[in-house]
Amino acid sequence: MTISTRLTKRFGIKHPIVLAPMTPASGGELASAVAAAGGLGLLGGGYVDRVWFERESAKVTRPDVGAGFITWTIPEDPGLLDIALERHPRAMMLSFSDPGPYAARIKKAGVPLICQVHTLDHVFRAVDVGADVVVAQGTEAGGHGWAVRSTMPFVPTVVDAVAKRAPQVLVLAAGGIADGRGLAASLMLGADGVLMGTRFWATREALIPDAAKAKVLAATGDETIRTSVYDIAHQRFWPPGYTGRLMRNEFIEKWQGHEKELAATAAQELKKIEDAQGADDFEIANVTVGESIGLVHDIPKAGDLINRIVAEAEASFSRFSSSAAAA
């Protein structure tokens, strides 16, 4: 079972599916499993945590794994980007804020540059600095982003804009995609493939506690919310405009709308979060997932999940092509 797109041809992969470089979920085991199954695996770099990155990089079992970082944190340890480019040159994904300061370094290393975008201005900037791939992320996605555009109208808008400005640049769809229907829909919208986070978050290889995965299995997409309360507690000063989508819990209900008060007691609240993480208490600790949790009903191996998604997408294409032929 294969679906051929510009993405599969450009990267020499079997399936047009890319693992979002989530931290902490996308460790070396998950990134390797996605690559082994024929997708594009990206190791999470997140907030340039060198200890975490070194540990998980050592677990990567294949040469065809890339990596990704939160762009605005790279200055905190600029050398880590060079390490990632050397060890995992399959691709480098930059997310959140201007990729310009690092694009030339990535391109000089001969590594394909993937840029996550949330507005058309982001798209044009990414293209202008040399992105090979842009990821059009809708607000349905888990984790950080701009609460501006939803996936369904944003993806074709980006496809059209890129086709006019830089037709060689590939477009991936992201946000709310968790099964073969989402993959098929994304391709019909003109995307060259999909980048998936939440669905891979809920796999056996993901570096997420079992208790958190179990919580998601019982949830629906109605139970997520965009918020900044965990960023405030961690004293992570995100650029203006960015919030994170997480699963609602008691901590969010307590502090949403009371961000100034939270900032004044951030150190104490962070200690509560850290203690809760150790105790698998996810009414206090965060569960960072998107609206597609309502489509997550099991915790499979990543390779089995990819095969299932591709089979579902092919079945969707076949069903409607058969209906058209019969008509």
C-alpha positions as CSV (number, residue, x, y, z in Angstrom):
1,M,0.0,0.0,0.0
2,T,1.6,3.2,-1.1
3,I,0.4,6.8,-1.9
4,S,2.9,8.6,-4.1
5,T,3.2,12.4,-3.7
6,R,5.9,15.0,-4.3
7,L,6.9,14.5,-0.6
8,T,7.5,10.7,-1.0
9,K,9.4,11.3,-4.2
10,R,11.5,14.2,-2.8
11,F,12.5,12.4,0.4
12,G,12.5,8.9,-1.0
13,I,9.9,7.7,1.6
14,K,7.1,5.2,1.2
15,H,4.3,7.2,2.8
16,P,3.4,10.9,2.9
17,I,3.4,11.0,6.7
18,V,5.7,13.1,8.9
19,L,6.2,12.8,12.6
20,A,5.9,16.2,14.4
21,P,9.1,16.7,16.5
22,M,7.3,16.9,19.8
23,T,9.1,17.2,23.0
24,P,9.0,15.0,25.0
25,A,6.9,12.5,23.0
26,S,9.1,12.3,19.8
27,G,12.2,10.6,21.2
28,G,14.7,8.4,19.4
29,E,12.5,5.3,19.5
30,L,9.4,6.9,18.0
31,A,11.3,8.9,15.4
32,S,13.1,5.7,14.3
33,A,9.9,3.7,14.3
34,V,8.2,6.2,12.0
35,A,11.2,6.2,9.6
36,A,11.3,2.4,9.6
37,A,7.6,2.3,8.7
38,G,8.2,4.5,5.6
39,G,7.4,7.9,7.0
40,L,9.6,10.8,7.8
41,G,10.7,10.6,11.5
42,L,11.8,13.8,13.2
43,L,13.4,13.8,16.6
44,G,12.1,16.4,19.0
45,G,14.5,19.2,20.0
46,G,12.1,21.4,21.7
47,Y,13.5,24.0,24.1
48,V,17.1,23.0,23.2
49,D,17.4,20.7,26.2
50,R,20.9,19.3,25.5
51,V,20.7,16.5,28.1
52,W,17.4,15.3,26.8
53,F,18.5,15.6,23.2
54,E,21.8,13.8,23.7
55,R,20.0,10.9,25.4
56,E,17.3,10.5,22.8
57,S,19.7,11.1,19.8
58,A,21.7,8.1,21.1
59,K,18.5,6.0,20.7
60,V,18.0,6.8,17.1
61,T,18.7,3.6,15.2
62,R,18.6,4.8,11.6
63,P,20.4,7.4,9.4
64,D,17.2,8.7,7.8
65,V,15.8,10.6,10.9
66,G,15.7,14.3,11.0
67,A,15.1,16.7,13.9
68,G,13.2,19.9,14.9
69,F,13.5,22.8,17.3
70,I,11.5,25.6,18.7
71,T,13.2,28.4,16.8
72,W,13.2,31.2,19.4
73,T,15.0,29.0,22.0
74,I,18.0,28.1,19.7
75,P,20.1,31.1,21.0
76,E,20.0,29.4,24.5
77,D,22.3,26.7,23.1
78,P,23.2,27.5,19.5
79,G,25.7,24.6,19.3
80,L,22.9,22.1,19.6
81,L,21.6,23.0,16.2
82,D,24.9,22.1,14.7
83,I,25.0,18.8,16.5
84,A,21.6,17.9,15.2
85,L,22.5,18.9,11.6
86,E,25.5,16.6,11.8
87,R,23.8,13.6,13.4
88,H,20.3,13.8,11.8
89,P,20.6,15.5,8.4
90,R,17.5,14.0,7.0
91,A,15.6,17.2,7.6
92,M,15.5,20.1,10.1
93,M,12.2,21.6,11.1
94,L,11.9,25.0,12.7
95,S,8.7,26.0,14.4
96,F,7.5,29.3,16.0
97,S,9.1,32.6,15.1
98,D,11.4,33.7,12.3
99,P,13.5,30.9,10.7
100,G,15.7,33.5,8.9
101,P,18.6,33.6,11.3
102,Y,19.2,29.8,10.9
103,A,18.1,29.0,7.4
104,A,21.4,29.7,5.8
105,R,23.3,27.5,8.2
106,I,20.8,24.6,7.6
107,K,20.9,25.0,3.8
108,K,24.7,25.2,3.8
109,A,24.8,21.9,5.6
110,G,22.8,20.4,2.8
111,V,19.8,19.6,5.1
112,P,16.3,20.2,3.8
113,L,14.5,22.9,5.8
114,I,11.0,22.5,7.0
115,C,9.2,25.5,8.5
116,Q,5.9,25.4,10.4
117,V,3.6,28.3,9.5
118,H,0.4,29.7,10.8
119,T,-0.3,32.7,8.7
120,L,0.4,33.8,5.1
121,D,3.0,36.2,6.3
122,H,4.8,33.2,7.9
123,V,4.5,31.3,4.6
124,F,6.1,34.1,2.6
125,R,8.9,34.5,5.1
126,A,9.7,30.8,5.1
127,V,9.7,30.6,1.4
128,D,11.9,33.7,1.1
129,V,14.6,32.3,3.4
130,G,14.8,29.0,1.6
131,A,12.3,26.6,3.1
132,D,12.0,23.3,1.2
133,V,8.8,22.4,2.9
134,V,6.2,24.5,4.8
135,V,3.8,23.0,7.3
136,A,0.4,24.7,7.3
137,Q,-0.8,24.2,10.9
138,G,-4.4,24.9,11.9
139,T,-5.5,25.9,15.3
140,E,-6.9,22.4,16.0
141,A,-3.4,21.1,16.5
142,G,-2.0,20.2,19.9
143,G,0.8,22.2,21.4
144,H,1.7,25.7,20.4
145,G,0.6,27.8,17.5
146,W,-1.4,30.8,16.6
147,A,-5.1,30.6,17.3
148,V,-5.9,32.2,13.9
149,R,-6.5,29.8,11.1
150,S,-8.2,26.4,11.0
151,T,-6.8,23.6,9.0
152,M,-9.5,23.0,6.4
153,P,-9.4,26.5,4.8
154,F,-5.8,27.3,5.6
155,V,-4.1,24.4,3.8
156,P,-5.5,25.2,0.3
157,T,-4.8,28.8,0.9
158,V,-1.2,28.0,1.5
159,V,-1.1,25.6,-1.4
160,D,-2.3,28.3,-3.7
161,A,0.1,30.9,-2.3
162,V,3.1,28.7,-2.6
163,A,2.2,27.5,-6.1
164,K,2.4,31.2,-7.2
165,R,5.5,32.2,-5.3
166,A,7.7,29.1,-5.1
167,P,6.1,26.1,-6.8
168,Q,9.0,23.8,-5.9
169,V,8.2,24.2,-2.2
170,L,6.2,21.4,-0.7
171,V,3.2,21.9,1.6
172,L,2.2,19.6,4.5
173,A,-1.1,19.8,6.4
174,A,-1.2,19.7,10.2
175,G,-3.8,20.1,12.8
176,G,-6.6,17.7,13.6
177,I,-5.3,14.9,11.4
178,A,-5.4,11.5,13.1
179,D,-6.5,8.9,10.6
180,G,-6.7,8.0,6.9
181,R,-9.7,10.3,6.3
182,G,-7.5,13.2,7.5
183,L,-4.7,12.1,5.2
184,A,-7.0,11.7,2.2
185,A,-8.7,15.1,2.9
186,S,-5.3,16.8,3.2
187,L,-4.1,15.4,-0.2
188,M,-7.4,16.5,-1.8
189,L,-6.8,20.0,-0.4
190,G,-3.6,20.0,-2.4
191,A,-1.1,19.1,0.4
192,D,1.9,16.9,-0.4
193,G,1.5,15.1,2.9
194,V,0.7,15.5,6.5
195,L,2.6,16.2,9.7
196,M,0.9,14.5,12.7
197,G,1.5,15.0,16.4
198,T,-1.4,14.0,18.6
199,R,-2.0,10.7,16.9
200,F,1.7,9.7,17.3
201,W,1.7,11.1,20.9
202,A,-0.7,8.2,21.6
203,T,1.6,5.3,20.4
204,R,3.6,2.8,22.3
205,E,6.9,4.3,21.4
206,A,6.0,7.9,22.5
207,L,7.8,9.1,25.6
208,I,4.5,9.9,27.4
209,P,3.4,8.2,30.7
210,D,0.8,5.5,30.3
211,A,-1.6,7.3,32.6
212,A,-1.6,10.3,30.3
213,K,-2.2,8.1,27.3
214,A,-5.1,6.4,29.1
215,K,-6.6,9.8,29.9
216,V,-6.7,10.7,26.2
217,L,-8.4,7.5,25.2
218,A,-11.4,8.5,27.3
219,A,-11.5,12.0,26.1
220,T,-13.1,13.9,23.2
221,G,-12.0,16.9,21.2
222,D,-14.4,19.1,23.2
223,E,-12.0,18.7,26.1
224,T,-9.1,20.7,24.8
225,I,-8.4,24.5,25.1
226,R,-5.9,27.0,24.0
227,T,-4.1,28.5,27.0
228,S,-0.8,30.0,28.2
229,V,-1.0,29.0,31.9
230,Y,1.7,26.3,31.7
231,D,4.0,28.6,29.8
232,I,3.5,31.1,32.6
233,A,4.2,28.5,35.3
234,H,7.4,27.4,33.6
235,Q,8.3,31.0,33.0
236,R,8.7,30.3,29.3
237,F,8.3,33.7,27.5
238,W,6.8,32.8,24.2
239,P,6.6,35.4,21.4
240,P,3.3,37.3,21.3
241,G,0.5,35.5,19.5
242,Y,1.4,32.0,20.5
243,T,-0.7,29.8,22.8
244,G,-0.8,26.1,23.4
245,R,-3.7,23.6,22.9
246,L,-3.9,21.2,25.8
247,M,-6.5,19.0,27.5
248,R,-8.6,20.8,30.1
249,N,-7.9,19.9,33.7
250,E,-8.2,21.4,37.2
251,F,-5.0,23.4,36.8
252,I,-6.2,25.1,33.7
253,E,-9.7,25.7,35.1
254,K,-8.1,27.4,38.2
255,W,-5.7,29.7,36.3
256,Q,-7.3,30.4,32.9
257,G,-8.3,34.1,33.1
258,H,-6.1,34.6,36.1
259,E,-2.7,34.7,34.4
260,K,-1.4,37.8,36.3
261,E,-2.0,36.0,39.6
262,L,-0.3,32.9,38.3
263,A,2.8,34.8,37.2
264,A,3.1,36.1,40.8
265,T,3.2,32.6,42.2
266,A,4.8,30.8,39.2
267,A,7.6,29.1,41.2
268,Q,5.3,27.5,43.7
269,E,2.9,26.4,41.0
270,L,5.7,24.9,38.9
271,K,6.7,22.8,41.9
272,K,3.2,21.5,42.1
273,I,3.3,20.6,38.3
274,E,6.6,18.8,38.7
275,D,5.4,16.8,41.7
276,A,2.2,15.9,39.8
277,Q,4.1,14.7,36.8
278,G,6.0,12.3,39.0
279,A,2.7,11.1,40.5
280,D,0.9,10.7,37.2
281,D,-1.6,13.4,38.4
282,F,-2.8,14.9,35.1
283,E,-5.3,17.1,36.7
284,I,-2.3,19.3,37.6
285,A,0.4,18.1,35.1
286,N,-0.3,19.0,31.5
287,V,-1.5,16.8,28.7
288,T,-0.5,18.5,25.4
289,V,-2.8,17.2,22.7
290,G,-5.1,18.6,20.0
291,E,-8.7,18.3,19.0
292,S,-8.1,15.0,17.2
293,I,-8.0,13.1,20.6
294,G,-11.6,12.3,19.9
295,L,-10.3,10.1,17.0
296,V,-7.8,8.3,19.2
297,H,-9.2,5.0,20.5
298,D,-6.1,2.8,21.0
299,I,-2.3,2.9,21.6
300,P,-0.7,1.1,18.7
301,K,2.8,0.7,17.6
302,A,3.8,3.6,15.3
303,G,4.4,1.3,12.3
304,D,1.1,-0.4,12.6
305,L,-0.6,3.0,12.9
306,I,1.0,4.3,9.7
307,N,-0.1,1.2,7.8
308,R,-3.6,1.6,9.1
309,I,-3.8,5.3,8.1
310,V,-2.5,4.6,4.6
311,A,-5.0,1.8,4.2
312,E,-7.9,4.0,5.4
313,A,-6.8,6.7,3.0
314,E,-6.6,4.4,0.0
315,A,-10.0,3.0,0.9
316,S,-11.4,6.5,0.9
317,F,-10.0,7.2,-2.5
318,S,-11.3,3.9,-3.9
319,R,-14.8,4.3,-2.5
320,F,-15.3,7.7,-4.1
321,S,-13.6,6.8,-7.3
322,S,-15.8,3.7,-7.6
323,S,-18.9,5.9,-6.9
324,A,-17.8,8.3,-9.6
325,A,-17.3,5.5,-12.1
326,A,-20.7,4.0,-11.4
327,A,-22.3,7.4,-11.9
